[in-house]
Amino acid sequence: MTPDLETRPWGTLPDGQDVGLFVLRAPNGLTVTLGEYGARLLRVQVPDRHGVPGDVLLGHPDLEAYLTQEDALYFGATIGRVANRIARGRFTLDGTAYRLPINDPPNHLHGGPGGFHSVKWPGTPTTGEGGTRGVTFRLHSPDGEDGYPGAVDVTARYTLSDDGVLMLECWADTDAPTPLSLTNHAYWNLADGGAGSVLDHTLSLPASEFLAVDDTAIPTAMLGLAGTPFDFRSGKTLGQDIAAPNPQLQRAGGYDHHFVLPDSGGELRRAAALADPGSGRQLEVWTTEHGVQLYSGNFLSGQVVGWAGARYRQHSAVCLETQQAPDAVNQPWLDRLGTGSVIVRPGQQYRTQTQWRFSALPE
């Protein structure tokens, strides 16, 4: 290993598998820690406007927390086979009905209890051109796993560049038609890594529509943002309208909604910009996906104490999950929002890319 790419043991899973972690370091002071359990972002430390590094990601040093703490199940994990919710855990594909585990009653969430977040992805450290260092994680998901058809081989590759760009590329192949929609479930707090609230962070989202949901968080309609608490096009703090008397916000306890981005034809483009005025840290999210699930940490309970003793409470982080629309496998109009269907067939390689670009704002 080199000073900018380090491998360490992390722990042992209940089935006896040893899992490791990897530390990537960029010359500008950005440090990223990754883990084999869930192909997971564990820790991200970013310099503030004065060059002082600090935590910006919710996480935990101990593997046990990700196995037993409900709040931590998805922290920084690669989510699949299908991110977000599938209504009632059911879908029909090519005339065959499939049933999936219900782990968010009455729906199926984030691939189910045996989803990609809950298994080991063997990782291989890599170095590339242009001063990049990274880790490539691979996973084989057998036919029938958590009810999904087809055997799927998935690769998730993280790379960190010298200029502070962290990239996640995922690709997958299947031997039978199956739904696929992967994301990373990072919880961001650019001020203090989750010790305090994220509601004073400024967010901008270039979306003009969002998906309204029912009482179980399943989409029911696509609505315009103008004049609503969901309009982040000009940028505003997360807390400005989060307590507005809006039924959509009241149902979720805040934001937990899919924002539909303008069509880019599958090309990489900016999907969101998040900034903390105190530290000056800024995060831009770029993606090839057509949507972003904005989640304002509504159900963080305060039970998990993570990096530097931070206790993660409600609204102590925000998620910006780049993905296809929730329940697209059951609602054709949602499946048509993107450049490709959520259904992947043999011979069609699934691909997605997300970048996190860090910088510091001047005083």
C-alpha positions in Angstrom: 0.0 0.0 0.0 0.9 3.7 -0.4 0.4 6.6 2.0 -2.7 7.6 0.0 -4.3 4.1 0.0 -4.3 2.0 3.1 -6.0 -1.3 3.9 -7.0 -2.4 7.5 -9.0 -5.2 9.1 -12.5 -4.0 10.2 -14.1 -7.0 11.9 -15.9 -10.4 11.5 -19.4 -11.0 10.3 -21.7 -13.4 12.2 -21.1 -16.0 9.4 -17.4 -15.9 10.1 -16.3 -13.7 7.1 -13.6 -11.2 7.8 -14.2 -7.8 6.4 -11.7 -5.0 5.7 -11.7 -1.3 5.3 -9.8 1.0 3.0 -8.6 4.6 3.6 -8.1 6.9 0.6 -6.2 10.2 1.0 -6.0 13.1 -1.4 -3.3 15.8 -1.3 -5.8 18.5 -0.5 -6.6 16.9 2.9 -9.7 14.9 1.9 -9.8 11.5 3.5 -12.3 8.7 2.6 -12.8 5.5 4.5 -14.6 2.6 2.8 -15.8 -0.8 4.1 -16.4 -4.2 2.5 -19.7 -4.7 4.5 -22.2 -3.1 2.1 -19.6 -1.5 -0.2 -20.0 1.3 2.2 -18.7 4.9 2.8 -17.7 4.8 6.4 -16.1 8.2 7.0 -15.4 11.3 5.0 -13.2 14.1 6.4 -13.1 17.4 4.4 -11.1 20.6 5.1 -13.1 23.7 6.0 -12.4 27.2 4.5 -9.4 27.5 6.9 -8.0 24.1 5.8 -9.0 22.3 9.0 -10.4 18.8 8.3 -13.6 17.6 9.9 -16.2 14.8 9.6 -19.0 15.4 7.1 -20.6 11.9 7.1 -22.6 9.9 9.6 -20.9 6.6 10.5 -19.4 4.4 13.1 -16.0 2.9 13.7 -17.4 -0.4 14.8 -18.8 -3.0 12.4 -21.2 -4.2 15.1 -23.2 -0.9 14.9 -24.1 -1.6 11.2 -25.3 -5.1 12.2 -27.4 -4.2 15.2 -28.3 -0.5 15.2 -31.4 0.1 13.1 -30.5 3.8 12.5 -27.1 2.7 11.1 -28.3 -0.1 8.7 -28.0 2.0 5.6 -25.3 4.6 6.6 -23.2 5.1 3.5 -24.1 1.8 2.0 -24.6 0.7 -1.6 -28.3 0.0 -1.9 -29.9 -2.7 -4.1 -31.3 -4.5 -5.9 -33.8 -1.7 -5.9 -33.3 1.5 -3.9 -36.3 3.0 -2.1 -39.8 1.4 -1.9 -41.7 -1.2 -3.8 -45.4 -1.1 -3.0 -46.7 -4.0 -0.9 -43.5 -5.9 -1.8 -45.0 -7.1 -5.1 -44.4 -6.7 -8.8 -45.2 -8.6 -12.0 -42.5 -9.0 -14.7 -43.2 -10.7 -18.1 -46.4 -12.2 -16.7 -44.9 -13.7 -13.5 -45.8 -12.3 -10.1 -43.0 -11.9 -7.5 -43.2 -11.3 -3.8 -40.5 -9.6 -1.8 -39.9 -9.3 2.0 -41.9 -6.5 3.7 -39.3 -4.6 5.8 -41.0 -1.2 5.8 -44.6 -2.2 6.4 -46.6 -2.4 4.2 -43.7 -2.0 1.6 -40.4 -3.5 0.6 -37.5 -1.1 1.1 -33.9 -0.9 -0.2 -33.7 -4.4 -1.5 -35.1 -6.0 1.7 -33.4 -7.3 4.8 -30.9 -9.2 2.7 -30.2 -6.4 0.4 -26.8 -5.2 -0.9 -26.2 -3.2 2.2 -26.2 -6.3 4.4 -23.5 -8.5 2.7 -19.8 -8.5 2.2 -18.5 -7.1 -1.1 -14.9 -8.2 -1.5 -12.8 -5.2 -2.3 -9.6 -4.7 -4.3 -7.6 -1.4 -4.0 -6.7 0.2 -7.3 -4.7 3.2 -8.6 -5.3 5.0 -11.8 -4.2 7.7 -14.2 -4.4 11.3 -13.2 -3.6 10.8 -9.5 -6.6 8.7 -8.6 -6.8 6.0 -5.9 -9.8 3.8 -5.3 -11.4 0.5 -4.4 -13.4 -1.9 -6.6 -16.0 -4.0 -4.8 -17.7 -7.0 -6.4 -20.9 -8.9 -5.5 -22.7 -11.9 -6.9 -26.5 -11.9 -6.0 -28.0 -15.3 -6.8 -31.3 -15.9 -8.5 -34.2 -15.6 -6.0 -32.2 -13.6 -3.4 -34.8 -11.8 -1.3 -37.4 -12.8 -3.9 -35.8 -11.1 -7.0 -35.5 -13.1 -10.2 -32.2 -13.7 -12.0 -28.6 -13.9 -10.9 -26.8 -10.6 -10.9 -23.1 -9.7 -10.9 -22.5 -6.2 -9.6 -19.4 -4.0 -9.4 -19.1 -0.8 -7.4 -16.0 1.2 -7.9 -15.1 4.2 -5.7 -12.3 6.6 -6.8 -10.8 9.7 -5.2 -9.0 12.2 -7.3 -6.3 14.7 -6.3 -8.7 17.6 -6.7 -11.3 16.3 -4.3 -13.7 14.4 -6.4 -15.1 11.2 -5.0 -16.8 9.1 -7.6 -19.0 5.9 -7.4 -19.5 3.9 -10.6 -21.8 0.9 -10.5 -22.4 -1.6 -13.3 -24.2 -5.0 -13.3 -25.2 -7.9 -15.6 -28.0 -10.3 -15.2 -28.9 -13.7 -16.6 -32.7 -13.0 -16.4 -34.9 -10.0 -16.5 -34.8 -8.2 -13.1 -35.3 -4.7 -11.6 -32.2 -2.8 -10.8 -31.8 0.7 -9.3 -28.7 1.2 -7.1 -27.8 4.2 -5.0 -25.5 5.2 -2.2 -27.2 6.1 1.1 -24.7 8.7 2.5 -25.9 10.9 5.4 -24.2 14.3 5.1 -23.6 17.0 7.7 -20.9 19.4 6.4 -20.7 21.3 9.7 -19.8 18.8 12.3 -20.4 15.3 11.0 -23.8 15.0 12.7 -23.2 16.4 16.2 -25.7 19.2 15.4 -28.5 19.9 13.1 -28.3 20.2 9.3 -31.3 22.5 9.0 -29.1 25.6 8.5 -27.4 24.0 5.5 -28.2 25.6 2.2 -29.5 23.3 -0.6 -30.1 23.9 -4.2 -31.8 21.4 -6.5 -32.4 22.0 -10.2 -35.7 20.0 -10.2 -39.0 21.5 -11.3 -41.2 18.6 -10.2 -41.3 16.2 -7.2 -43.3 13.0 -6.5 -46.1 13.4 -4.1 -46.6 10.2 -1.9 -49.3 8.5 0.0 -49.3 7.6 3.7 -46.9 4.8 3.0 -44.4 6.9 1.0 -45.5 5.4 -2.4 -45.7 8.0 -5.3 -49.1 9.0 -6.4 -48.5 12.0 -8.7 -45.8 14.3 -10.1 -46.3 17.9 -8.9 -44.7 21.2 -9.8 -42.5 22.9 -7.2 -43.5 26.6 -7.7 -45.0 28.1 -4.6 -44.4 25.0 -2.5 -42.0 24.2 0.3 -40.3 21.8 -2.1 -38.9 24.5 -4.3 -35.1 24.5 -3.9 -34.2 25.8 -7.4 -32.9 29.2 -6.1 -31.3 27.7 -3.0 -32.5 27.9 0.6 -31.9 26.4 4.0 -33.3 22.9 4.7 -35.0 24.3 7.7 -36.7 27.3 6.0 -39.9 25.4 5.1 -39.5 22.0 6.8 -42.2 22.8 9.4 -44.7 24.3 6.9 -48.3 23.1 7.2 -48.0 20.9 4.1 -49.5 17.4 4.2 -46.6 15.9 2.4 -44.1 17.3 4.9 -46.3 16.4 7.9 -46.6 12.8 6.8 -42.9 12.3 6.5 -41.8 14.5 9.4 -39.8 16.5 6.9 -38.4 15.8 3.4 -38.4 12.2 2.1 -39.3 12.8 -1.5 -38.1 12.1 -5.0 -37.1 15.1 -7.1 -37.3 14.7 -10.8 -34.3 16.3 -12.6 -34.4 17.6 -16.2 -33.6 15.0 -18.8 -29.9 14.8 -19.6 -29.9 11.8 -21.8 -28.0 9.8 -19.3 -25.1 12.3 -19.3 -23.4 13.3 -16.0 -24.8 16.6 -14.7 -25.1 18.5 -11.4 -28.1 17.3 -9.3 -27.7 19.2 -6.1 -25.4 21.6 -4.2 -25.2 21.6 -0.4 -23.3 24.1 1.7 -22.6 24.9 5.4 -22.2 28.6 5.9 -20.3 28.2 9.2 -17.5 25.9 8.0 -17.6 27.0 4.3 -17.7 23.4 3.2 -19.6 22.8 0.0 -20.7 19.5 -1.7 -21.9 19.2 -5.2 -23.6 16.0 -6.3 -23.3 15.0 -9.9 -25.0 12.0 -11.5 -26.2 10.2 -14.6 -29.5 9.5 -12.8 -32.8 11.3 -13.5 -33.8 11.8 -9.9 -32.7 12.5 -6.3 -34.4 11.3 -3.1 -34.1 14.1 -0.6 -34.3 12.7 3.0 -33.8 15.1 5.9 -32.9 12.5 8.6 -36.5 12.5 10.0 -36.2 9.2 11.8 -32.8 9.4 13.3 -33.5 8.5 16.9 -30.3 9.6 18.8 -29.4 6.0 19.7 -26.2 5.9 17.5 -23.1 7.7 18.8 -20.7 7.8 15.9 -17.5 9.6 14.9 -16.0 11.9 17.5 -18.8 11.1 19.9 -21.5 12.7 17.8 -25.0 11.5 18.7 -27.1 11.3 15.6 -30.6 12.8 16.2 -33.5 13.9 14.0 -32.4 16.2 11.2 -28.7 15.8 12.0 -28.0 14.8 8.4 -29.4 15.0 4.9 -29.4 12.3 2.2 -29.2 13.1 -1.5 -29.8 9.6 -3.0 -29.4 9.6 -6.8 -31.7 6.9 -8.2 -34.7 6.0 -10.3 -38.2 6.7 -9.1 -39.6 4.7 -6.2 -42.1 1.9 -7.2 -41.2 2.4 -10.9 -41.4 -1.4 -11.2 -45.2 -1.2 -10.6 -46.0 2.2 -12.2 -45.1 2.5 -15.9 -45.4 6.3 -15.9 -42.6 6.4 -13.2 -40.5 3.9 -15.2 -40.6 6.3 -18.2 -39.2 9.2 -16.3 -35.6 8.2 -16.9 -33.6 7.4 -20.0 -33.9 3.7 -19.4 -36.3 1.2 -17.7 -35.7 -0.1 -14.1 -36.0 -3.5 -15.7 -32.6 -4.8 -16.9 -32.5 -7.8 -19.3 -29.7 -10.2 -20.3 -27.3 -8.5 -22.6 -28.2 -5.0 -21.3 -25.6 -3.8 -18.8 -26.9 -1.6 -16.0 -24.7 1.4 -15.3 -24.9 4.4 -13.0 -22.5 7.1 -11.9 -22.5 9.6 -9.0 -19.8 12.1 -8.1 -19.4 14.1 -4.9 -17.3 17.2 -5.5 -16.0 19.0 -2.3 -14.8 22.5 -2.1 -14.7 25.4 0.4 -16.5 28.7 0.1 -14.7 32.0 1.0 -15.7 34.0 4.0 
